[in-house]
């Protein structure tokens, strides 16, 4: 196992999935936060809401990160 995870997700499993997606040609932005699954919400939620809002608003996902 490559990481203990946060009680909900196993970090190593998530990294492996991200690597598999990349190997399959899918562009992936993967971030890990050194907090629990629930206490990290304040870090990722605003960005996730903005990203989803842009996709539903018709703006294509960026081609470069």
mmCIF file of the N, C-alpha and C atoms, coordinates in Angstrom:
data_MODEL
# 
_entry.id   MODEL 
# 
loop_
_atom_site.group_PDB 
_atom_site.id 
_atom_site.type_symbol 
_atom_site.label_atom_id 
_atom_site.label_alt_id 
_atom_site.label_comp_id 
_atom_site.label_asym_id 
_atom_site.label_entity_id 
_atom_site.label_seq_id 
_atom_site.pdbx_PDB_ins_code 
_atom_site.Cartn_x 
_atom_site.Cartn_y 
_atom_site.Cartn_z 
_atom_site.occupancy 
_atom_site.B_iso_or_equiv 
_atom_site.pdbx_formal_charge 
_atom_site.auth_seq_id 
_atom_site.auth_comp_id 
_atom_site.auth_asym_id 
_atom_site.auth_atom_id 
_atom_site.pdbx_PDB_model_num 
ATOM 1   N N  . UNK A 1 1  ? 0.848   -1.168 0.000   1.00 0.00 ? 1  UNK A N  1 
ATOM 2   C CA . UNK A 1 1  ? 0.000   0.000  0.000   1.00 0.00 ? 1  UNK A CA 1 
ATOM 3   C C  . UNK A 1 1  ? 0.899   1.238  0.000   1.00 0.00 ? 1  UNK A C  1 
ATOM 4   N N  . UNK A 1 2  ? 0.557   2.206  -0.806  1.00 0.00 ? 2  UNK A N  1 
ATOM 5   C CA . UNK A 1 2  ? 1.383   3.384  -0.971  1.00 0.00 ? 2  UNK A CA 1 
ATOM 6   C C  . UNK A 1 2  ? 0.929   4.573  -0.143  1.00 0.00 ? 2  UNK A C  1 
ATOM 7   N N  . UNK A 1 3  ? 0.011   4.416  0.713   1.00 0.00 ? 3  UNK A N  1 
ATOM 8   C CA . UNK A 1 3  ? -0.463  5.514  1.550   1.00 0.00 ? 3  UNK A CA 1 
ATOM 9   C C  . UNK A 1 3  ? -1.602  5.018  2.399   1.00 0.00 ? 3  UNK A C  1 
ATOM 10  N N  . UNK A 1 4  ? -1.683  5.556  3.610   1.00 0.00 ? 4  UNK A N  1 
ATOM 11  C CA . UNK A 1 4  ? -2.698  5.057  4.531   1.00 0.00 ? 4  UNK A CA 1 
ATOM 12  C C  . UNK A 1 4  ? -4.096  5.534  4.205   1.00 0.00 ? 4  UNK A C  1 
ATOM 13  N N  . UNK A 1 5  ? -4.194  6.622  3.450   1.00 0.00 ? 5  UNK A N  1 
ATOM 14  C CA . UNK A 1 5  ? -5.510  7.144  3.141   1.00 0.00 ? 5  UNK A CA 1 
ATOM 15  C C  . UNK A 1 5  ? -6.039  7.999  4.272   1.00 0.00 ? 5  UNK A C  1 
ATOM 16  N N  . UNK A 1 6  ? -7.324  8.216  4.247   1.00 0.00 ? 6  UNK A N  1 
ATOM 17  C CA . UNK A 1 6  ? -7.911  9.152  5.201   1.00 0.00 ? 6  UNK A CA 1 
ATOM 18  C C  . UNK A 1 6  ? -9.125  8.579  5.917   1.00 0.00 ? 6  UNK A C  1 
ATOM 19  N N  . UNK A 1 7  ? -9.283  7.296  5.918   1.00 0.00 ? 7  UNK A N  1 
ATOM 20  C CA . UNK A 1 7  ? -10.426 6.682  6.563   1.00 0.00 ? 7  UNK A CA 1 
ATOM 21  C C  . UNK A 1 7  ? -11.581 6.441  5.615   1.00 0.00 ? 7  UNK A C  1 
ATOM 22  N N  . UNK A 1 8  ? -11.547 7.054  4.434   1.00 0.00 ? 8  UNK A N  1 
ATOM 23  C CA . UNK A 1 8  ? -12.579 6.853  3.423   1.00 0.00 ? 8  UNK A CA 1 
ATOM 24  C C  . UNK A 1 8  ? -11.943 6.305  2.145   1.00 0.00 ? 8  UNK A C  1 
ATOM 25  N N  . UNK A 1 9  ? -10.855 6.919  1.745   1.00 0.00 ? 9  UNK A N  1 
ATOM 26  C CA . UNK A 1 9  ? -10.156 6.532  0.520   1.00 0.00 ? 9  UNK A CA 1 
ATOM 27  C C  . UNK A 1 9  ? -8.760  6.039  0.888   1.00 0.00 ? 9  UNK A C  1 
ATOM 28  N N  . UNK A 1 10 ? -8.250  5.065  0.148   1.00 0.00 ? 10 UNK A N  1 
ATOM 29  C CA . UNK A 1 10 ? -6.874  4.622  0.316   1.00 0.00 ? 10 UNK A CA 1 
ATOM 30  C C  . UNK A 1 10 ? -6.041  5.377  -0.716  1.00 0.00 ? 10 UNK A C  1 
ATOM 31  N N  . UNK A 1 11 ? -5.105  6.189  -0.235  1.00 0.00 ? 11 UNK A N  1 
ATOM 32  C CA . UNK A 1 11 ? -4.341  7.081  -1.109  1.00 0.00 ? 11 UNK A CA 1 
ATOM 33  C C  . UNK A 1 11 ? -3.644  6.322  -2.235  1.00 0.00 ? 11 UNK A C  1 
ATOM 34  N N  . UNK A 1 12 ? -3.065  5.176  -1.942  1.00 0.00 ? 12 UNK A N  1 
ATOM 35  C CA . UNK A 1 12 ? -2.384  4.397  -2.969  1.00 0.00 ? 12 UNK A CA 1 
ATOM 36  C C  . UNK A 1 12 ? -3.332  3.946  -4.068  1.00 0.00 ? 12 UNK A C  1 
ATOM 37  N N  . UNK A 1 13 ? -4.550  3.579  -3.712  1.00 0.00 ? 13 UNK A N  1 
ATOM 38  C CA . UNK A 1 13 ? -5.544  3.171  -4.713  1.00 0.00 ? 13 UNK A CA 1 
ATOM 39  C C  . UNK A 1 13 ? -5.909  4.334  -5.628  1.00 0.00 ? 13 UNK A C  1 
ATOM 40  N N  . UNK A 1 14 ? -6.048  5.515  -5.050  1.00 0.00 ? 14 UNK A N  1 
ATOM 41  C CA . UNK A 1 14 ? -6.417  6.694  -5.835  1.00 0.00 ? 14 UNK A CA 1 
ATOM 42  C C  . UNK A 1 14 ? -5.281  7.063  -6.785  1.00 0.00 ? 14 UNK A C  1 
ATOM 43  N N  . UNK A 1 15 ? -4.036  7.019  -6.291  1.00 0.00 ? 15 UNK A N  1 
ATOM 44  C CA . UNK A 1 15 ? -2.884  7.304  -7.167  1.00 0.00 ? 15 UNK A CA 1 
ATOM 45  C C  . UNK A 1 15 ? -2.797  6.291  -8.298  1.00 0.00 ? 15 UNK A C  1 
ATOM 46  N N  . UNK A 1 16 ? -3.028  5.029  -7.998  1.00 0.00 ? 16 UNK A N  1 
ATOM 47  C CA . UNK A 1 16 ? -2.989  3.995  -9.031  1.00 0.00 ? 16 UNK A CA 1 
ATOM 48  C C  . UNK A 1 16 ? -4.057  4.247  -10.090 1.00 0.00 ? 16 UNK A C  1 
ATOM 49  N N  . UNK A 1 17 ? -5.258  4.629  -9.681  1.00 0.00 ? 17 UNK A N  1 
ATOM 50  C CA . UNK A 1 17 ? -6.327  4.924  -10.631 1.00 0.00 ? 17 UNK A CA 1 
ATOM 51  C C  . UNK A 1 17 ? -5.960  6.121  -11.505 1.00 0.00 ? 17 UNK A C  1 
ATOM 52  N N  . UNK A 1 18 ? -5.408  7.170  -10.890 1.00 0.00 ? 18 UNK A N  1 
ATOM 53  C CA . UNK A 1 18 ? -4.991  8.352  -11.657 1.00 0.00 ? 18 UNK A CA 1 
ATOM 54  C C  . UNK A 1 18 ? -3.922  7.973  -12.683 1.00 0.00 ? 18 UNK A C  1 
ATOM 55  N N  . UNK A 1 19 ? -2.965  7.165  -12.287 1.00 0.00 ? 19 UNK A N  1 
ATOM 56  C CA . UNK A 1 19 ? -1.915  6.722  -13.222 1.00 0.00 ? 19 UNK A CA 1 
ATOM 57  C C  . UNK A 1 19 ? -2.505  5.896  -14.362 1.00 0.00 ? 19 UNK A C  1 
ATOM 58  N N  . UNK A 1 20 ? -3.478  5.051  -14.054 1.00 0.00 ? 20 UNK A N  1 
ATOM 59  C CA . UNK A 1 20 ? -4.107  4.233  -15.101 1.00 0.00 ? 20 UNK A CA 1 
ATOM 60  C C  . UNK A 1 20 ? -4.850  5.111  -16.097 1.00 0.00 ? 20 UNK A C  1 
ATOM 61  N N  . UNK A 1 21 ? -5.582  6.092  -15.589 1.00 0.00 ? 21 UNK A N  1 
ATOM 62  C CA . UNK A 1 21 ? -6.274  7.024  -16.479 1.00 0.00 ? 21 UNK A CA 1 
ATOM 63  C C  . UNK A 1 21 ? -5.277  7.739  -17.380 1.00 0.00 ? 21 UNK A C  1 
ATOM 64  N N  . UNK A 1 22 ? -4.167  8.209  -16.809 1.00 0.00 ? 22 UNK A N  1 
ATOM 65  C CA . UNK A 1 22 ? -3.138  8.886  -17.612 1.00 0.00 ? 22 UNK A CA 1 
ATOM 66  C C  . UNK A 1 22 ? -2.587  7.948  -18.677 1.00 0.00 ? 22 UNK A C  1 
ATOM 67  N N  . UNK A 1 23 ? -2.318  6.702  -18.312 1.00 0.00 ? 23 UNK A N  1 
ATOM 68  C CA . UNK A 1 23 ? -1.803  5.722  -19.267 1.00 0.00 ? 23 UNK A CA 1 
ATOM 69  C C  . UNK A 1 23 ? -2.803  5.465  -20.394 1.00 0.00 ? 23 UNK A C  1 
ATOM 70  N N  . UNK A 1 24 ? -4.085  5.627  -20.097 1.00 0.00 ? 24 UNK A N  1 
ATOM 71  C CA . UNK A 1 24 ? -5.134  5.441  -21.098 1.00 0.00 ? 24 UNK A CA 1 
ATOM 72  C C  . UNK A 1 24 ? -5.387  6.705  -21.916 1.00 0.00 ? 24 UNK A C  1 
ATOM 73  N N  . UNK A 1 25 ? -4.614  7.772  -21.645 1.00 0.00 ? 25 UNK A N  1 
ATOM 74  C CA . UNK A 1 25 ? -4.738  9.002  -22.419 1.00 0.00 ? 25 UNK A CA 1 
ATOM 75  C C  . UNK A 1 25 ? -5.683  10.041 -21.848 1.00 0.00 ? 25 UNK A C  1 
ATOM 76  N N  . UNK A 1 26 ? -6.176  9.808  -20.648 1.00 0.00 ? 26 UNK A N  1 
ATOM 77  C CA . UNK A 1 26 ? -7.077  10.770 -20.011 1.00 0.00 ? 26 UNK A CA 1 
ATOM 78  C C  . UNK A 1 26 ? -6.236  11.789 -19.254 1.00 0.00 ? 26 UNK A C  1 
ATOM 79  N N  . UNK A 1 27 ? -6.534  13.067 -19.442 1.00 0.00 ? 27 UNK A N  1 
ATOM 80  C CA . UNK A 1 27 ? -5.830  14.111 -18.694 1.00 0.00 ? 27 UNK A CA 1 
ATOM 81  C C  . UNK A 1 27 ? -6.378  14.141 -17.273 1.00 0.00 ? 27 UNK A C  1 
ATOM 82  N N  . UNK A 1 28 ? -5.484  14.057 -16.317 1.00 0.00 ? 28 UNK A N  1 
ATOM 83  C CA . UNK A 1 28 ? -5.880  13.955 -14.915 1.00 0.00 ? 28 UNK A CA 1 
ATOM 84  C C  . UNK A 1 28 ? -5.156  15.022 -14.095 1.00 0.00 ? 28 UNK A C  1 
ATOM 85  N N  . UNK A 1 29 ? -5.884  15.665 -13.232 1.00 0.00 ? 29 UNK A N  1 
ATOM 86  C CA . UNK A 1 29 ? -5.288  16.526 -12.219 1.00 0.00 ? 29 UNK A CA 1 
ATOM 87  C C  . UNK A 1 29 ? -5.540  15.846 -10.884 1.00 0.00 ? 29 UNK A C  1 
ATOM 88  N N  . UNK A 1 30 ? -4.483  15.347 -10.280 1.00 0.00 ? 30 UNK A N  1 
ATOM 89  C CA . UNK A 1 30 ? -4.601  14.602 -9.028  1.00 0.00 ? 30 UNK A CA 1 
ATOM 90  C C  . UNK A 1 30 ? -3.902  15.388 -7.939  1.00 0.00 ? 30 UNK A C  1 
ATOM 91  N N  . UNK A 1 31 ? -4.601  15.634 -6.842  1.00 0.00 ? 31 UNK A N  1 
ATOM 92  C CA . UNK A 1 31 ? -4.026  16.323 -5.693  1.00 0.00 ? 31 UNK A CA 1 
ATOM 93  C C  . UNK A 1 31 ? -4.324  15.521 -4.438  1.00 0.00 ? 31 UNK A C  1 
ATOM 94  N N  . UNK A 1 32 ? -3.361  15.493 -3.552  1.00 0.00 ? 32 UNK A N  1 
ATOM 95  C CA . UNK A 1 32 ? -3.571  14.878 -2.240  1.00 0.00 ? 32 UNK A CA 1 
ATOM 96  C C  . UNK A 1 32 ? -3.388  15.943 -1.180  1.00 0.00 ? 32 UNK A C  1 
ATOM 97  N N  . UNK A 1 33 ? -4.239  15.906 -0.189  1.00 0.00 ? 33 UNK A N  1 
ATOM 98  C CA . UNK A 1 33 ? -4.168  16.837 0.927   1.00 0.00 ? 33 UNK A CA 1 
ATOM 99  C C  . UNK A 1 33 ? -3.818  16.058 2.188   1.00 0.00 ? 33 UNK A C  1 
ATOM 100 N N  . UNK A 1 34 ? -2.949  16.613 3.003   1.00 0.00 ? 34 UNK A N  1 
ATOM 101 C CA . UNK A 1 34 ? -2.490  15.930 4.215   1.00 0.00 ? 34 UNK A CA 1 
ATOM 102 C C  . UNK A 1 34 ? -3.474  16.135 5.372   1.00 0.00 ? 34 UNK A C  1 
ATOM 103 N N  . UNK A 1 35 ? -4.739  16.016 5.066   1.00 0.00 ? 35 UNK A N  1 
ATOM 104 C CA . UNK A 1 35 ? -5.799  16.148 6.063   1.00 0.00 ? 35 UNK A CA 1 
ATOM 105 C C  . UNK A 1 35 ? -6.754  14.975 5.900   1.00 0.00 ? 35 UNK A C  1 
ATOM 106 N N  . UNK A 1 36 ? -7.741  14.907 6.751   1.00 0.00 ? 36 UNK A N  1 
ATOM 107 C CA . UNK A 1 36 ? -8.722  13.839 6.622   1.00 0.00 ? 36 UNK A CA 1 
ATOM 108 C C  . UNK A 1 36 ? -9.651  14.127 5.442   1.00 0.00 ? 36 UNK A C  1 
ATOM 109 N N  . UNK A 1 37 ? -10.418 13.131 5.075   1.00 0.00 ? 37 UNK A N  1 
ATOM 110 C CA . UNK A 1 37 ? -11.364 13.256 3.967   1.00 0.00 ? 37 UNK A CA 1 
ATOM 111 C C  . UNK A 1 37 ? -12.333 14.413 4.213   1.00 0.00 ? 37 UNK A C  1 
ATOM 112 N N  . UNK A 1 38 ? -12.701 14.604 5.444   1.00 0.00 ? 38 UNK A N  1 
ATOM 113 C CA . UNK A 1 38 ? -13.710 15.612 5.768   1.00 0.00 ? 38 UNK A CA 1 
ATOM 114 C C  . UNK A 1 38 ? -13.113 16.985 6.058   1.00 0.00 ? 38 UNK A C  1 
ATOM 115 N N  . UNK A 1 39 ? -11.939 17.046 6.705   1.00 0.00 ? 39 UNK A N  1 
ATOM 116 C CA . UNK A 1 39 ? -11.357 18.351 7.009   1.00 0.00 ? 39 UNK A CA 1 
ATOM 117 C C  . UNK A 1 39 ? -10.713 19.004 5.796   1.00 0.00 ? 39 UNK A C  1 
ATOM 118 N N  . UNK A 1 40 ? -10.472 18.243 4.744   1.00 0.00 ? 40 UNK A N  1 
ATOM 119 C CA . UNK A 1 40 ? -9.891  18.824 3.529   1.00 0.00 ? 40 UNK A CA 1 
ATOM 120 C C  . UNK A 1 40 ? -10.946 19.461 2.623   1.00 0.00 ? 40 UNK A C  1 
ATOM 121 N N  . UNK A 1 41 ? -12.205 19.325 2.970   1.00 0.00 ? 41 UNK A N  1 
ATOM 122 C CA . UNK A 1 41 ? -13.291 19.871 2.139   1.00 0.00 ? 41 UNK A CA 1 
ATOM 123 C C  . UNK A 1 41 ? -13.093 21.355 1.865   1.00 0.00 ? 41 UNK A C  1 
ATOM 124 N N  . UNK A 1 42 ? -12.673 22.109 2.854   1.00 0.00 ? 42 UNK A N  1 
ATOM 125 C CA . UNK A 1 42 ? -12.485 23.555 2.675   1.00 0.00 ? 42 UNK A CA 1 
ATOM 126 C C  . UNK A 1 42 ? -11.428 23.868 1.629   1.00 0.00 ? 42 UNK A C  1 
ATOM 127 N N  . UNK A 1 43 ? -10.512 22.937 1.373   1.00 0.00 ? 43 UNK A N  1 
ATOM 128 C CA . UNK A 1 43 ? -9.458  23.154 0.388   1.00 0.00 ? 43 UNK A CA 1 
ATOM 129 C C  . UNK A 1 43 ? -9.919  22.838 -1.036  1.00 0.00 ? 43 UNK A C  1 
ATOM 130 N N  . UNK A 1 44 ? -10.630 21.737 -1.219  1.00 0.00 ? 44 UNK A N  1 
ATOM 131 C CA . UNK A 1 44 ? -10.956 21.312 -2.591  1.00 0.00 ? 44 UNK A CA 1 
ATOM 132 C C  . UNK A 1 44 ? -12.350 21.705 -3.057  1.00 0.00 ? 44 UNK A C  1 
ATOM 133 N N  . UNK A 1 45 ? -13.278 21.925 -2.142  1.00 0.00 ? 45 UNK A N  1 
ATOM 134 C CA . UNK A 1 45 ? -14.655 22.181 -2.551  1.00 0.00 ? 45 UNK A CA 1 
ATOM 135 C C  . UNK A 1 45 ? -14.824 23.447 -3.402  1.00 0.00 ? 45 UNK A C  1 
ATOM 136 N N  . UNK A 1 46 ? -14.237 24.592 -3.031  1.00 0.00 ? 46 UNK A N  1 
ATOM 137 C CA . UNK A 1 46 ? -14.422 25.772 -3.882  1.00 0.00 ? 46 UNK A CA 1 
ATOM 138 C C  . UNK A 1 46 ? -13.916 25.571 -5.313  1.00 0.00 ? 46 UNK A C  1 
ATOM 139 N N  . UNK A 1 47 ? -12.775 24.927 -5.451  1.00 0.00 ? 47 UNK A N  1 
ATOM 140 C CA . UNK A 1 47 ? -12.235 24.665 -6.786  1.00 0.00 ? 47 UNK A CA 1 
ATOM 141 C C  . UNK A 1 47 ? -13.125 23.678 -7.553  1.00 0.00 ? 47 UNK A C  1 
ATOM 142 N N  . UNK A 1 48 ? -13.613 22.658 -6.868  1.00 0.00 ? 48 UNK A N  1 
ATOM 143 C CA . UNK A 1 48 ? -14.473 21.674 -7.519  1.00 0.00 ? 48 UNK A CA 1 
ATOM 144 C C  . UNK A 1 48 ? -15.781 22.309 -7.994  1.00 0.00 ? 48 UNK A C  1 
ATOM 145 N N  . UNK A 1 49 ? -16.373 23.157 -7.170  1.00 0.00 ? 49 UNK A N  1 
ATOM 146 C CA . UNK A 1 49 ? -17.627 23.822 -7.551  1.00 0.00 ? 49 UNK A CA 1 
ATOM 147 C C  . UNK A 1 49 ? -17.398 24.723 -8.753  1.00 0.00 ? 49 UNK A C  1 
ATOM 148 N N  . UNK A 1 50 ? -16.300 25.472 -8.746  1.00 0.00 ? 50 UNK A N  1 
ATOM 149 C CA . UNK A 1 50 ? -16.000 26.356 -9.882  1.00 0.00 ? 50 UNK A CA 1 
ATOM 150 C C  . UNK A 1 50 ? -15.771 25.545 -11.158 1.00 0.00 ? 50 UNK A C  1 
ATOM 151 N N  . UNK A 1 51 ? -15.047 24.445 -11.054 1.00 0.00 ? 51 UNK A N  1 
ATOM 152 C CA . UNK A 1 51 ? -14.758 23.603 -12.221 1.00 0.00 ? 51 UNK A CA 1 
ATOM 153 C C  . UNK A 1 51 ? -16.057 23.022 -12.776 1.00 0.00 ? 51 UNK A C  1 
ATOM 154 N N  . UNK A 1 52 ? -16.882 22.466 -11.908 1.00 0.00 ? 52 UNK A N  1 
ATOM 155 C CA . UNK A 1 52 ? -18.152 21.889 -12.360 1.00 0.00 ? 52 UNK A CA 1 
ATOM 156 C C  . UNK A 1 52 ? -19.072 22.964 -12.947 1.00 0.00 ? 52 UNK A C  1 
ATOM 157 N N  . UNK A 1 53 ? -19.113 24.120 -12.303 1.00 0.00 ? 53 UNK A N  1 
ATOM 158 C CA . UNK A 1 53 ? -19.938 25.213 -12.827 1.00 0.00 ? 53 UNK A CA 1 
ATOM 159 C C  . UNK A 1 53 ? -19.528 25.618 -14.225 1.00 0.00 ? 53 UNK A C  1 
ATOM 160 N N  . UNK A 1 54 ? -18.231 25.667 -14.474 1.00 0.00 ? 54 UNK A N  1 
ATOM 161 C CA . UNK A 1 54 ? -17.740 26.014 -15.811 1.00 0.00 ? 54 UNK A CA 1 
ATOM 162 C C  . UNK A 1 54 ? -18.112 24.937 -16.832 1.00 0.00 ? 54 UNK A C  1 
ATOM 163 N N  . UNK A 1 55 ? -18.016 23.663 -16.455 1.00 0.00 ? 55 UNK A N  1 
ATOM 164 C CA . UNK A 1 55 ? -18.372 22.584 -17.383 1.00 0.00 ? 55 UNK A CA 1 
ATOM 165 C C  . UNK A 1 55 ? -19.859 22.633 -17.707 1.00 0.00 ? 55 UNK A C  1 
ATOM 166 N N  . UNK A 1 56 ? -20.701 22.776 -16.685 1.00 0.00 ? 56 UNK A N  1 
ATOM 167 C CA . UNK A 1 56 ? -22.154 22.858 -16.928 1.00 0.00 ? 56 UNK A CA 1 
ATOM 168 C C  . UNK A 1 56 ? -22.533 24.151 -17.623 1.00 0.00 ? 56 UNK A C  1 
ATOM 169 N N  . UNK A 1 57 ? -21.696 25.172 -17.505 1.00 0.00 ? 57 UNK A N  1 
ATOM 170 C CA . UNK A 1 57 ? -21.928 26.435 -18.184 1.00 0.00 ? 57 UNK A CA 1 
ATOM 171 C C  . UNK A 1 57 ? -21.474 26.451 -19.635 1.00 0.00 ? 57 UNK A C  1 
ATOM 172 N N  . UNK A 1 58 ? -20.919 25.334 -20.085 1.00 0.00 ? 58 UNK A N  1 
ATOM 173 C CA . UNK A 1 58 ? -20.520 25.216 -21.478 1.00 0.00 ? 58 UNK A CA 1 
ATOM 174 C C  . UNK A 1 58 ? -19.065 25.506 -21.773 1.00 0.00 ? 58 UNK A C  1 
ATOM 175 N N  . UNK A 1 59 ? -18.296 25.876 -20.766 1.00 0.00 ? 59 UNK A N  1 
ATOM 176 C CA . UNK A 1 59 ? -16.865 26.097 -20.970 1.00 0.00 ? 59 UNK A CA 1 
ATOM 177 C C  . UNK A 1 59 ? -16.151 24.760 -20.991 1.00 0.00 ? 59 UNK A C  1 
ATOM 178 N N  . UNK A 1 60 ? -15.399 24.462 -22.048 1.00 0.00 ? 60 UNK A N  1 
ATOM 179 C CA . UNK A 1 60 ? -14.703 23.166 -22.083 1.00 0.00 ? 60 UNK A CA 1 
ATOM 180 C C  . UNK A 1 60 ? -13.610 23.101 -21.030 1.00 0.00 ? 60 UNK A C  1 
ATOM 181 N N  . UNK A 1 61 ? -13.305 21.901 -20.615 1.00 0.00 ? 61 UNK A N  1 
ATOM 182 C CA . UNK A 1 61 ? -12.208 21.701 -19.657 1.00 0.00 ? 61 UNK A CA 1 
ATOM 183 C C  . UNK A 1 61 ? -10.917 22.182 -20.275 1.00 0.00 ? 61 UNK A C  1 
ATOM 184 N N  . UNK A 1 62 ? -10.016 22.745 -19.479 1.00 0.00 ? 62 UNK A N  1 
ATOM 185 C CA . UNK A 1 62 ? -8.761  23.228 -20.034 1.00 0.00 ? 62 UNK A CA 1 
ATOM 186 C C  . UNK A 1 62 ? -7.959  22.108 -20.680 1.00 0.00 ? 62 UNK A C  1 
ATOM 187 N N  . UNK A 1 63 ? -7.271  22.428 -21.747 1.00 0.00 ? 63 UNK A N  1 
ATOM 188 C CA . UNK A 1 63 ? -6.449  21.415 -22.409 1.00 0.00 ? 63 UNK A CA 1 
ATOM 189 C C  . UNK A 1 63 ? -5.064  21.366 -21.807 1.00 0.00 ? 63 UNK A C  1 
ATOM 190 N N  . UNK A 1 64 ? -4.719  22.354 -21.005 1.00 0.00 ? 64 UNK A N  1 
ATOM 191 C CA . UNK A 1 64 ? -3.433  22.370 -20.303 1.00 0.00 ? 64 UNK A CA 1 
ATOM 192 C C  . UNK A 1 64 ? -3.679  22.667 -18.849 1.00 0.00 ? 64 UNK A C  1 
ATOM 193 N N  . UNK A 1 65 ? -2.867  22.077 -18.025 1.00 0.00 ? 65 UNK A N  1 
ATOM 194 C CA . UNK A 1 65 ? -2.987  22.319 -16.583 1.00 0.00 ? 65 UNK A CA 1 
ATOM 195 C C  . UNK A 1 65 ? -1.960  23.330 -16.161 1.00 0.00 ? 65 UNK A C  1 
# 
